[in-house]
Amino acid sequence: MSPDGIGVLLRTIRERANRTRQEQALLMEDAQDGRWFDPDNLKRWQSEKRLPTPVWHDTIARLRADGR
């Protein structure tokens, strides 16, 4: 995992907000109008085993901008 990669960024945002992956996944769902989001996806993104697909890019940016 890169020290300046997306995984570190996503984990840092979540940890600074004092949220679990499950709690963050629920916020992702809310931001996507209830579209189900698997917390294991967040785990894979944070470890950079997978990267967020473009469909999630705007949601991630909005959550970050909102401080959520």
N, CA, C and O atoms as a Tripos MOL2 file, in Angstrom:
@<TRIPOS>MOLECULE
protein
  272   271    68     0     0
PROTEIN
NO_CHARGES

@<TRIPOS>ATOM
      1 N           0.8460   -1.1750    0.0000 N.3       1 MET1
      2 CA          0.0000    0.0000    0.0000 C.3       1 MET1
      3 C           0.8930    1.2400    0.0000 C.2       1 MET1
      4 O           1.8610    1.3350    0.7550 O.2       1 MET1
      5 N           0.5490    2.1560   -0.8440 N.am      2 SER2
      6 CA          1.3040    3.3940   -0.9650 C.3       2 SER2
      7 C           0.9790    4.3330    0.1970 C.2       2 SER2
      8 O          -0.1870    4.4570    0.5740 O.2       2 SER2
      9 N           1.9910    5.0000    0.7750 N.am      3 PRO3
     10 CA          1.7230    5.9020    1.8990 C.3       3 PRO3
     11 C           0.8670    7.1040    1.5120 C.2       3 PRO3
     12 O           0.2880    7.7590    2.3790 O.2       3 PRO3
     13 N           0.7860    7.3940    0.2210 N.am      4 ASP4
     14 CA         -0.0450    8.5190   -0.2240 C.3       4 ASP4
     15 C          -1.1520    8.0490   -1.1640 C.2       4 ASP4
     16 O          -1.6770    8.8330   -1.9560 O.2       4 ASP4
     17 N          -1.4990    6.7770   -1.0730 N.am      5 GLY5
     18 CA         -2.5160    6.2020   -1.9460 C.3       5 GLY5
     19 C          -3.9250    6.3880   -1.4210 C.2       5 GLY5
     20 O          -4.1390    6.9380   -0.3410 O.2       5 GLY5
     21 N          -4.8760    5.9220   -2.2050 N.am      6 ILE6
     22 CA         -6.2880    6.0460   -1.8620 C.3       6 ILE6
     23 C          -6.6350    5.2890   -0.5880 C.2       6 ILE6
     24 O          -7.4960    5.7240    0.1770 O.2       6 ILE6
     25 N          -5.9750    4.1640   -0.3570 N.am      7 GLY7
     26 CA         -6.2630    3.3820    0.8450 C.3       7 GLY7
     27 C          -5.9770    4.1470    2.1150 C.2       7 GLY7
     28 O          -6.7840    4.1420    3.0450 O.2       7 GLY7
     29 N          -4.8260    4.8080    2.1590 N.am      8 VAL8
     30 CA         -4.4580    5.5990    3.3330 C.3       8 VAL8
     31 C          -5.4260    6.7710    3.4930 C.2       8 VAL8
     32 O          -5.8400    7.0900    4.6080 O.2       8 VAL8
     33 N          -5.7780    7.4020    2.3900 N.am      9 LEU9
     34 CA         -6.7090    8.5210    2.4400 C.3       9 LEU9
     35 C          -8.0630    8.0870    3.0070 C.2       9 LEU9
     36 O          -8.6080    8.7440    3.8940 O.2       9 LEU9
     37 N          -8.6000    6.9830    2.4960 N.am     10 LEU10
     38 CA         -9.8990    6.5100    2.9590 C.3      10 LEU10
     39 C          -9.8720    6.0980    4.4340 C.2      10 LEU10
     40 O         -10.8000    6.3960    5.1870 O.2      10 LEU10
     41 N          -8.8230    5.4260    4.8280 N.am     11 ARG11
     42 CA         -8.7080    5.0110    6.2350 C.3      11 ARG11
     43 C          -8.5780    6.2330    7.1330 C.2      11 ARG11
     44 O          -9.2090    6.3020    8.1870 O.2      11 ARG11
     45 N          -7.7630    7.1950    6.7200 N.am     12 THR12
     46 CA         -7.5560    8.4040    7.5200 C.3      12 THR12
     47 C          -8.8530    9.1800    7.7090 C.2      12 THR12
     48 O          -9.1540    9.6300    8.8140 O.2      12 THR12
     49 N          -9.6170    9.3370    6.6360 N.am     13 ILE13
     50 CA        -10.9060   10.0300    6.7220 C.3      13 ILE13
     51 C         -11.8120    9.3200    7.7230 C.2      13 ILE13
     52 O         -12.4200    9.9550    8.5850 O.2      13 ILE13
     53 N         -11.8940    8.0030    7.5980 N.am     14 ARG14
     54 CA        -12.7620    7.2170    8.4850 C.3      14 ARG14
     55 C         -12.3100    7.2950    9.9360 C.2      14 ARG14
     56 O         -13.1290    7.4890   10.8350 O.2      14 ARG14
     57 N         -11.0170    7.1460   10.1670 N.am     15 GLU15
     58 CA        -10.4970    7.1390   11.5380 C.3      15 GLU15
     59 C         -10.6110    8.5140   12.1900 C.2      15 GLU15
     60 O         -10.9100    8.6110   13.3800 O.2      15 GLU15
     61 N         -10.3760    9.5680   11.4260 N.am     16 ARG16
     62 CA        -10.5160   10.9210   11.9940 C.3      16 ARG16
     63 C         -11.9550   11.1960   12.4160 C.2      16 ARG16
     64 O         -12.2030   11.9570   13.3510 O.2      16 ARG16
     65 N         -12.8920   10.5770   11.7220 N.am     17 ALA17
     66 CA        -14.3090   10.7290   12.0750 C.3      17 ALA17
     67 C         -14.7180    9.7550   13.1800 C.2      17 ALA17
     68 O         -15.8630    9.7610   13.6290 O.2      17 ALA17
     69 N         -13.7770    8.9240   13.6100 N.am     18 ASN18
     70 CA        -14.0280    7.9650   14.6960 C.3      18 ASN18
     71 C         -15.1330    6.9760   14.3320 C.2      18 ASN18
     72 O         -16.0090    6.6860   15.1470 O.2      18 ASN18
     73 N         -15.0860    6.4570   13.0970 N.am     19 ARG19
     74 CA        -16.1040    5.5250   12.6330 C.3      19 ARG19
     75 C         -15.4980    4.1670   12.3070 C.2      19 ARG19
     76 O         -14.3380    4.0560   11.9130 O.2      19 ARG19
     77 N         -16.3190    3.1460   12.4830 N.am     20 THR20
     78 CA        -15.9450    1.8050   12.0450 C.3      20 THR20
     79 C         -16.1700    1.7130   10.5380 C.2      20 THR20
     80 O         -16.7770    2.5980    9.9350 O.2      20 THR20
     81 N         -15.6780    0.6380    9.9430 N.am     21 ARG21
     82 CA        -15.9500    0.4200    8.5130 C.3      21 ARG21
     83 C         -17.4500    0.2560    8.2760 C.2      21 ARG21
     84 O         -17.9750    0.7320    7.2690 O.2      21 ARG21
     85 N         -18.1290   -0.4030    9.1840 N.am     22 GLN22
     86 CA        -19.5810   -0.5790    9.0510 C.3      22 GLN22
     87 C         -20.3000    0.7700    9.0490 C.2      22 GLN22
     88 O         -21.1830    1.0100    8.2250 O.2      22 GLN22
     89 N         -19.9210    1.6370    9.9670 N.am     23 GLU23
     90 CA        -20.5380    2.9670   10.0340 C.3      23 GLU23
     91 C         -20.2560    3.7730    8.7670 C.2      23 GLU23
     92 O         -21.1350    4.4620    8.2500 O.2      23 GLU23
     93 N         -19.0270    3.6790    8.2780 N.am     24 GLN24
     94 CA        -18.6690    4.3900    7.0480 C.3      24 GLN24
     95 C         -19.4490    3.8230    5.8610 C.2      24 GLN24
     96 O         -19.8840    4.5720    4.9860 O.2      24 GLN24
     97 N         -19.6230    2.5200    5.8330 N.am     25 ALA25
     98 CA        -20.3810    1.8890    4.7500 C.3      25 ALA25
     99 C         -21.8270    2.3880    4.7450 C.2      25 ALA25
    100 O         -22.4040    2.6040    3.6790 O.2      25 ALA25
    101 N         -22.4060    2.5690    5.9180 N.am     26 LEU26
    102 CA        -23.7710    3.0950    5.9860 C.3      26 LEU26
    103 C         -23.8510    4.5160    5.4370 C.2      26 LEU26
    104 O         -24.8330    4.8790    4.7910 O.2      26 LEU26
    105 N         -22.8230    5.3150    5.6930 N.am     27 LEU27
    106 CA        -22.7850    6.6600    5.1160 C.3      27 LEU27
    107 C         -22.6740    6.5910    3.5960 C.2      27 LEU27
    108 O         -23.2870    7.3850    2.8820 O.2      27 LEU27
    109 N         -21.8910    5.6390    3.1120 N.am     28 MET28
    110 CA        -21.7650    5.4580    1.6640 C.3      28 MET28
    111 C         -23.1250    5.1070    1.0720 C.2      28 MET28
    112 O         -23.4970    5.6190    0.0160 O.2      28 MET28
    113 N         -23.8620    4.2390    1.7480 N.am     29 GLU29
    114 CA        -25.1970    3.8680    1.2810 C.3      29 GLU29
    115 C         -26.1150    5.0870    1.2420 C.2      29 GLU29
    116 O         -26.8070    5.3210    0.2510 O.2      29 GLU29
    117 N         -26.1140    5.8560    2.3190 N.am     30 ASP30
    118 CA        -26.9560    7.0480    2.3710 C.3      30 ASP30
    119 C         -26.6170    8.0240    1.2520 C.2      30 ASP30
    120 O         -27.5080    8.6030    0.6310 O.2      30 ASP30
    121 N         -25.3350    8.2000    1.0030 N.am     31 ALA31
    122 CA        -24.8920    9.1340   -0.0340 C.3      31 ALA31
    123 C         -25.2650    8.6570   -1.4320 C.2      31 ALA31
    124 O         -25.3190    9.4520   -2.3700 O.2      31 ALA31
    125 N         -25.5200    7.3670   -1.5710 N.am     32 GLN32
    126 CA        -25.9210    6.7960   -2.8680 C.3      32 GLN32
    127 C         -27.4120    6.4670   -2.8700 C.2      32 GLN32
    128 O         -27.8470    5.5510   -3.5670 O.2      32 GLN32
    129 N         -28.1930    7.2150   -2.0900 N.am     33 ASP33
    130 CA        -29.6460    7.0310   -2.0370 C.3      33 ASP33
    131 C         -30.0530    5.5930   -1.7050 C.2      33 ASP33
    132 O         -30.9680    5.0330   -2.3080 O.2      33 ASP33
    133 N         -29.3500    5.0160   -0.7340 N.am     34 GLY34
    134 CA        -29.7150    3.6920   -0.2490 C.3      34 GLY34
    135 C         -29.1250    2.5310   -1.0190 C.2      34 GLY34
    136 O         -29.4090    1.3770   -0.6980 O.2      34 GLY34
    137 N         -28.3170    2.8000   -2.0200 N.am     35 ARG35
    138 CA        -27.6760    1.7060   -2.7730 C.3      35 ARG35
    139 C         -26.7500    0.9490   -1.8260 C.2      35 ARG35
    140 O         -25.8640    1.5440   -1.2130 O.2      35 ARG35
    141 N         -26.9530   -0.3560   -1.7080 N.am     36 TRP36
    142 CA        -26.2020   -1.1740   -0.7570 C.3      36 TRP36
    143 C         -24.6970   -1.0610   -0.9950 C.2      36 TRP36
    144 O         -24.2280   -1.0460   -2.1320 O.2      36 TRP36
    145 N         -23.9590   -0.9840    0.1070 N.am     37 PHE37
    146 CA        -22.5070   -0.9190    0.0470 C.3      37 PHE37
    147 C         -21.9420   -1.8980    1.0570 C.2      37 PHE37
    148 O         -22.2660   -1.8340    2.2430 O.2      37 PHE37
    149 N         -21.1040   -2.7960    0.5920 N.am     38 ASP38
    150 CA        -20.5040   -3.8360    1.4180 C.3      38 ASP38
    151 C         -19.2920   -3.2730    2.1730 C.2      38 ASP38
    152 O         -18.3530   -2.7840    1.5440 O.2      38 ASP38
    153 N         -19.3000   -3.3370    3.5190 N.am     39 PRO39
    154 CA        -18.1480   -2.8560    4.2830 C.3      39 PRO39
    155 C         -16.8440   -3.5520    3.8840 C.2      39 PRO39
    156 O         -15.7650   -2.9780    4.0340 O.2      39 PRO39
    157 N         -16.9380   -4.7870    3.3770 N.am     40 ASP40
    158 CA        -15.7220   -5.4670    2.9250 C.3      40 ASP40
    159 C         -15.1050   -4.7720    1.7150 C.2      40 ASP40
    160 O         -13.8960   -4.8540    1.5020 O.2      40 ASP40
    161 N         -15.9370   -4.0820    0.9170 N.am     41 ASN41
    162 CA        -15.3790   -3.2840   -0.1790 C.3      41 ASN41
    163 C         -14.4890   -2.1840    0.3710 C.2      41 ASN41
    164 O         -13.4040   -1.9310   -0.1540 O.2      41 ASN41
    165 N         -14.9490   -1.5330    1.4240 N.am     42 LEU42
    166 CA        -14.1540   -0.4810    2.0420 C.3      42 LEU42
    167 C         -12.8310   -1.0520    2.5490 C.2      42 LEU42
    168 O         -11.7790   -0.4300    2.4020 O.2      42 LEU42
    169 N         -12.8950   -2.2200    3.1380 N.am     43 LYS43
    170 CA        -11.6700   -2.8800    3.6280 C.3      43 LYS43
    171 C         -10.6960   -3.1220    2.4630 C.2      43 LYS43
    172 O          -9.4980   -2.8620    2.5810 O.2      43 LYS43
    173 N         -11.2220   -3.6190    1.3510 N.am     44 ARG44
    174 CA        -10.3640   -3.8680    0.1850 C.3      44 ARG44
    175 C          -9.8020   -2.5740   -0.3880 C.2      44 ARG44
    176 O          -8.6490   -2.5300   -0.8180 O.2      44 ARG44
    177 N         -10.6170   -1.5200   -0.3920 N.am     45 TRP45
    178 CA        -10.1230   -0.2280   -0.8780 C.3      45 TRP45
    179 C          -9.0160    0.2910    0.0370 C.2      45 TRP45
    180 O          -7.9890    0.7780   -0.4340 O.2      45 TRP45
    181 N          -9.2320    0.1830    1.3440 N.am     46 GLN46
    182 CA         -8.2490    0.6960    2.2960 C.3      46 GLN46
    183 C          -6.9390   -0.0720    2.2260 C.2      46 GLN46
    184 O          -5.8800    0.5040    2.4740 O.2      46 GLN46
    185 N          -6.9840   -1.3400    1.8990 N.am     47 SER47
    186 CA         -5.7580   -2.1280    1.7700 C.3      47 SER47
    187 C          -5.2200   -2.0840    0.3390 C.2      47 SER47
    188 O          -4.1610   -2.6390    0.0440 O.2      47 SER47
    189 N          -5.9650   -1.4160   -0.5450 N.am     48 GLU48
    190 CA         -5.6340   -1.2690   -1.9620 C.3      48 GLU48
    191 C          -5.5660   -2.6060   -2.6960 C.2      48 GLU48
    192 O          -4.8520   -2.7500   -3.6880 O.2      48 GLU48
    193 N          -6.3220   -3.5790   -2.1880 N.am     49 LYS49
    194 CA         -6.4640   -4.8430   -2.9170 C.3      49 LYS49
    195 C          -7.3830   -4.6340   -4.1100 C.2      49 LYS49
    196 O          -7.2940   -5.3310   -5.1210 O.2      49 LYS49
    197 N          -8.2640   -3.6580   -3.9650 N.am     50 ARG50
    198 CA         -9.1230   -3.1840   -5.0520 C.3      50 ARG50
    199 C          -9.2080   -1.6740   -4.9360 C.2      50 ARG50
    200 O          -8.9330   -1.1000   -3.8820 O.2      50 ARG50
    201 N          -9.5870   -1.0470   -6.0200 N.am     51 LEU51
    202 CA         -9.7560    0.4020   -6.0100 C.3      51 LEU51
    203 C         -11.2190    0.7390   -6.2810 C.2      51 LEU51
    204 O         -11.9230   -0.0160   -6.9520 O.2      51 LEU51
    205 N         -11.6690    1.8720   -5.7580 N.am     52 PRO52
    206 CA        -13.0540    2.2690   -6.0190 C.3      52 PRO52
    207 C         -13.2900    2.4430   -7.5220 C.2      52 PRO52
    208 O         -12.4700    3.0290   -8.2280 O.2      52 PRO52
    209 N         -14.4100    1.9300   -7.9890 N.am     53 THR53
    210 CA        -14.7630    2.1150   -9.3900 C.3      53 THR53
    211 C         -15.3020    3.5340   -9.5690 C.2      53 THR53
    212 O         -15.7060    4.1710   -8.5960 O.2      53 THR53
    213 N         -15.3090    4.0250  -10.7940 N.am     54 PRO54
    214 CA        -15.7700    5.3990  -11.0330 C.3      54 PRO54
    215 C         -17.1510    5.7260  -10.4770 C.2      54 PRO54
    216 O         -17.4180    6.8800  -10.1420 O.2      54 PRO54
    217 N         -18.0290    4.7390  -10.3740 N.am     55 VAL55
    218 CA        -19.3660    5.0070   -9.8510 C.3      55 VAL55
    219 C         -19.3170    5.5330   -8.4080 C.2      55 VAL55
    220 O         -20.2460    6.2100   -7.9690 O.2      55 VAL55
    221 N         -18.2560    5.2290   -7.6810 N.am     56 TRP56
    222 CA        -18.1250    5.6590   -6.2840 C.3      56 TRP56
    223 C         -17.2990    6.9310   -6.1090 C.2      56 TRP56
    224 O         -17.2750    7.4830   -5.0080 O.2      56 TRP56
    225 N         -16.6320    7.4110   -7.1300 N.am     57 HIS57
    226 CA        -15.7260    8.5550   -6.9960 C.3      57 HIS57
    227 C         -16.4370    9.8080   -6.4780 C.2      57 HIS57
    228 O         -15.9440   10.4600   -5.5570 O.2      57 HIS57
    229 N         -17.5920   10.1510   -7.0600 N.am     58 ASP58
    230 CA        -18.3150   11.3410   -6.6050 C.3      58 ASP58
    231 C         -18.7790   11.1960   -5.1580 C.2      58 ASP58
    232 O         -18.7280   12.1520   -4.3850 O.2      58 ASP58
    233 N         -19.2260   10.0120   -4.8030 N.am     59 THR59
    234 CA        -19.6900    9.7740   -3.4340 C.3      59 THR59
    235 C         -18.5480    9.9630   -2.4430 C.2      59 THR59
    236 O         -18.7190   10.6100   -1.4100 O.2      59 THR59
    237 N         -17.4010    9.4060   -2.7530 N.am     60 ILE60
    238 CA        -16.2330    9.5540   -1.8710 C.3      60 ILE60
    239 C         -15.8690   11.0270   -1.7410 C.2      60 ILE60
    240 O         -15.6020   11.5050   -0.6390 O.2      60 ILE60
    241 N         -15.8570   11.7430   -2.8510 N.am     61 ALA61
    242 CA        -15.5120   13.1630   -2.8260 C.3      61 ALA61
    243 C         -16.5200   13.9660   -2.0060 C.2      61 ALA61
    244 O         -16.1300   14.8490   -1.2420 O.2      61 ALA61
    245 N         -17.8150   13.6680   -2.1570 N.am     62 ARG62
    246 CA        -18.8430   14.3880   -1.3940 C.3      62 ARG62
    247 C         -18.7050   14.1270    0.0970 C.2      62 ARG62
    248 O         -18.7880   15.0520    0.9050 O.2      62 ARG62
    249 N         -18.4950   12.8680    0.4610 N.am     63 LEU63
    250 CA        -18.3520   12.5380    1.8840 C.3      63 LEU63
    251 C         -17.1380   13.2250    2.4870 C.2      63 LEU63
    252 O         -17.1730   13.6920    3.6260 O.2      63 LEU63
    253 N         -16.0810   13.2810    1.7200 N.am     64 ARG64
    254 CA        -14.8650   13.9290    2.2130 C.3      64 ARG64
    255 C         -15.1030   15.4210    2.3590 C.2      64 ARG64
    256 O         -14.7050   16.0110    3.3640 O.2      64 ARG64
    257 N         -15.7420   16.0420    1.3780 N.am     65 ALA65
    258 CA        -16.0050   17.4700    1.4210 C.3      65 ALA65
    259 C         -16.9440   17.8370    2.5670 C.2      65 ALA65
    260 O         -16.8220   18.9030    3.1710 O.2      65 ALA65
    261 N         -17.8860   16.9330    2.8580 N.am     66 ASP66
    262 CA        -18.8300   17.1610    3.9490 C.3      66 ASP66
    263 C         -18.2070   16.8910    5.3120 C.2      66 ASP66
    264 O         -18.7950   17.2100    6.3460 O.2      66 ASP66
    265 N         -17.0250   16.3080    5.3080 N.am     67 GLY67
    266 CA        -16.3900   15.9460    6.5710 C.3      67 GLY67
    267 C         -17.0170   14.7420    7.2220 C.2      67 GLY67
    268 O         -16.8660   14.5070    8.4210 O.2      67 GLY67
    269 N         -17.7420   13.9620    6.3910 N.am     68 ARG68
    270 CA        -18.4090   12.7840    6.9370 C.3      68 ARG68
    271 C         -17.6400   11.5450    6.6880 C.2      68 ARG68
    272 O         -18.0680   10.4620    7.0870 O.2      68 ARG68
@<TRIPOS>BOND
     1     1     2 1
     2     2     3 1
     3     3     4 2
     4     3     5 am
     5     5     6 1
     6     6     7 1
     7     7     8 2
     8     7     9 am
     9     9    10 1
    10    10    11 1
    11    11    12 2
    12    11    13 am
    13    13    14 1
    14    14    15 1
    15    15    16 2
    16    15    17 am
    17    17    18 1
    18    18    19 1
    19    19    20 2
    20    19    21 am
    21    21    22 1
    22    22    23 1
    23    23    24 2
    24    23    25 am
    25    25    26 1
    26    26    27 1
    27    27    28 2
    28    27    29 am
    29    29    30 1
    30    30    31 1
    31    31    32 2
    32    31    33 am
    33    33    34 1
    34    34    35 1
    35    35    36 2
    36    35    37 am
    37    37    38 1
    38    38    39 1
    39    39    40 2
    40    39    41 am
    41    41    42 1
    42    42    43 1
    43    43    44 2
    44    43    45 am
    45    45    46 1
    46    46    47 1
    47    47    48 2
    48    47    49 am
    49    49    50 1
    50    50    51 1
    51    51    52 2
    52    51    53 am
    53    53    54 1
    54    54    55 1
    55    55    56 2
    56    55    57 am
    57    57    58 1
    58    58    59 1
    59    59    60 2
    60    59    61 am
    61    61    62 1
    62    62    63 1
    63    63    64 2
    64    63    65 am
    65    65    66 1
    66    66    67 1
    67    67    68 2
    68    67    69 am
    69    69    70 1
    70    70    71 1
    71    71    72 2
    72    71    73 am
    73    73    74 1
    74    74    75 1
    75    75    76 2
    76    75    77 am
    77    77    78 1
    78    78    79 1
    79    79    80 2
    80    79    81 am
    81    81    82 1
    82    82    83 1
    83    83    84 2
    84    83    85 am
    85    85    86 1
    86    86    87 1
    87    87    88 2
    88    87    89 am
    89    89    90 1
    90    90    91 1
    91    91    92 2
    92    91    93 am
    93    93    94 1
    94    94    95 1
    95    95    96 2
    96    95    97 am
    97    97    98 1
    98    98    99 1
    99    99   100 2
   100    99   101 am
   101   101   102 1
   102   102   103 1
   103   103   104 2
   104   103   105 am
   105   105   106 1
   106   106   107 1
   107   107   108 2
   108   107   109 am
   109   109   110 1
   110   110   111 1
   111   111   112 2
   112   111   113 am
   113   113   114 1
   114   114   115 1
   115   115   116 2
   116   115   117 am
   117   117   118 1
   118   118   119 1
   119   119   120 2
   120   119   121 am
   121   121   122 1
   122   122   123 1
   123   123   124 2
   124   123   125 am
   125   125   126 1
   126   126   127 1
   127   127   128 2
   128   127   129 am
   129   129   130 1
   130   130   131 1
   131   131   132 2
   132   131   133 am
   133   133   134 1
   134   134   135 1
   135   135   136 2
   136   135   137 am
   137   137   138 1
   138   138   139 1
   139   139   140 2
   140   139   141 am
   141   141   142 1
   142   142   143 1
   143   143   144 2
   144   143   145 am
   145   145   146 1
   146   146   147 1
   147   147   148 2
   148   147   149 am
   149   149   150 1
   150   150   151 1
   151   151   152 2
   152   151   153 am
   153   153   154 1
   154   154   155 1
   155   155   156 2
   156   155   157 am
   157   157   158 1
   158   158   159 1
   159   159   160 2
   160   159   161 am
   161   161   162 1
   162   162   163 1
   163   163   164 2
   164   163   165 am
   165   165   166 1
   166   166   167 1
   167   167   168 2
   168   167   169 am
   169   169   170 1
   170   170   171 1
   171   171   172 2
   172   171   173 am
   173   173   174 1
   174   174   175 1
   175   175   176 2
   176   175   177 am
   177   177   178 1
   178   178   179 1
   179   179   180 2
   180   179   181 am
   181   181   182 1
   182   182   183 1
   183   183   184 2
   184   183   185 am
   185   185   186 1
   186   186   187 1
   187   187   188 2
   188   187   189 am
   189   189   190 1
   190   190   191 1
   191   191   192 2
   192   191   193 am
   193   193   194 1
   194   194   195 1
   195   195   196 2
   196   195   197 am
   197   197   198 1
   198   198   199 1
   199   199   200 2
   200   199   201 am
   201   201   202 1
   202   202   203 1
   203   203   204 2
   204   203   205 am
   205   205   206 1
   206   206   207 1
   207   207   208 2
   208   207   209 am
   209   209   210 1
   210   210   211 1
   211   211   212 2
   212   211   213 am
   213   213   214 1
   214   214   215 1
   215   215   216 2
   216   215   217 am
   217   217   218 1
   218   218   219 1
   219   219   220 2
   220   219   221 am
   221   221   222 1
   222   222   223 1
   223   223   224 2
   224   223   225 am
   225   225   226 1
   226   226   227 1
   227   227   228 2
   228   227   229 am
   229   229   230 1
   230   230   231 1
   231   231   232 2
   232   231   233 am
   233   233   234 1
   234   234   235 1
   235   235   236 2
   236   235   237 am
   237   237   238 1
   238   238   239 1
   239   239   240 2
   240   239   241 am
   241   241   242 1
   242   242   243 1
   243   243   244 2
   244   243   245 am
   245   245   246 1
   246   246   247 1
   247   247   248 2
   248   247   249 am
   249   249   250 1
   250   250   251 1
   251   251   252 2
   252   251   253 am
   253   253   254 1
   254   254   255 1
   255   255   256 2
   256   255   257 am
   257   257   258 1
   258   258   259 1
   259   259   260 2
   260   259   261 am
   261   261   262 1
   262   262   263 1
   263   263   264 2
   264   263   265 am
   265   265   266 1
   266   266   267 1
   267   267   268 2
   268   267   269 am
   269   269   270 1
   270   270   271 1
   271   271   272 2
@<TRIPOS>SUBSTRUCTURE
     1 MET1         2 RESIDUE 1 A MET
     2 SER2         6 RESIDUE 1 A SER
     3 PRO3        10 RESIDUE 1 A PRO
     4 ASP4        14 RESIDUE 1 A ASP
     5 GLY5        18 RESIDUE 1 A GLY
     6 ILE6        22 RESIDUE 1 A ILE
     7 GLY7        26 RESIDUE 1 A GLY
     8 VAL8        30 RESIDUE 1 A VAL
     9 LEU9        34 RESIDUE 1 A LEU
    10 LEU10       38 RESIDUE 1 A LEU
    11 ARG11       42 RESIDUE 1 A ARG
    12 THR12       46 RESIDUE 1 A THR
    13 ILE13       50 RESIDUE 1 A ILE
    14 ARG14       54 RESIDUE 1 A ARG
    15 GLU15       58 RESIDUE 1 A GLU
    16 ARG16       62 RESIDUE 1 A ARG
    17 ALA17       66 RESIDUE 1 A ALA
    18 ASN18       70 RESIDUE 1 A ASN
    19 ARG19       74 RESIDUE 1 A ARG
    20 THR20       78 RESIDUE 1 A THR
    21 ARG21       82 RESIDUE 1 A ARG
    22 GLN22       86 RESIDUE 1 A GLN
    23 GLU23       90 RESIDUE 1 A GLU
    24 GLN24       94 RESIDUE 1 A GLN
    25 ALA25       98 RESIDUE 1 A ALA
    26 LEU26      102 RESIDUE 1 A LEU
    27 LEU27      106 RESIDUE 1 A LEU
    28 MET28      110 RESIDUE 1 A MET
    29 GLU29      114 RESIDUE 1 A GLU
    30 ASP30      118 RESIDUE 1 A ASP
    31 ALA31      122 RESIDUE 1 A ALA
    32 GLN32      126 RESIDUE 1 A GLN
    33 ASP33      130 RESIDUE 1 A ASP
    34 GLY34      134 RESIDUE 1 A GLY
    35 ARG35      138 RESIDUE 1 A ARG
    36 TRP36      142 RESIDUE 1 A TRP
    37 PHE37      146 RESIDUE 1 A PHE
    38 ASP38      150 RESIDUE 1 A ASP
    39 PRO39      154 RESIDUE 1 A PRO
    40 ASP40      158 RESIDUE 1 A ASP
    41 ASN41      162 RESIDUE 1 A ASN
    42 LEU42      166 RESIDUE 1 A LEU
    43 LYS43      170 RESIDUE 1 A LYS
    44 ARG44      174 RESIDUE 1 A ARG
    45 TRP45      178 RESIDUE 1 A TRP
    46 GLN46      182 RESIDUE 1 A GLN
    47 SER47      186 RESIDUE 1 A SER
    48 GLU48      190 RESIDUE 1 A GLU
    49 LYS49      194 RESIDUE 1 A LYS
    50 ARG50      198 RESIDUE 1 A ARG
    51 LEU51      202 RESIDUE 1 A LEU
    52 PRO52      206 RESIDUE 1 A PRO
    53 THR53      210 RESIDUE 1 A THR
    54 PRO54      214 RESIDUE 1 A PRO
    55 VAL55      218 RESIDUE 1 A VAL
    56 TRP56      222 RESIDUE 1 A TRP
    57 HIS57      226 RESIDUE 1 A HIS
    58 ASP58      230 RESIDUE 1 A ASP
    59 THR59      234 RESIDUE 1 A THR
    60 ILE60      238 RESIDUE 1 A ILE
    61 ALA61      242 RESIDUE 1 A ALA
    62 ARG62      246 RESIDUE 1 A ARG
    63 LEU63      250 RESIDUE 1 A LEU
    64 ARG64      254 RESIDUE 1 A ARG
    65 ALA65      258 RESIDUE 1 A ALA
    66 ASP66      262 RESIDUE 1 A ASP
    67 GLY67      266 RESIDUE 1 A GLY
    68 ARG68      270 RESIDUE 1 A ARG
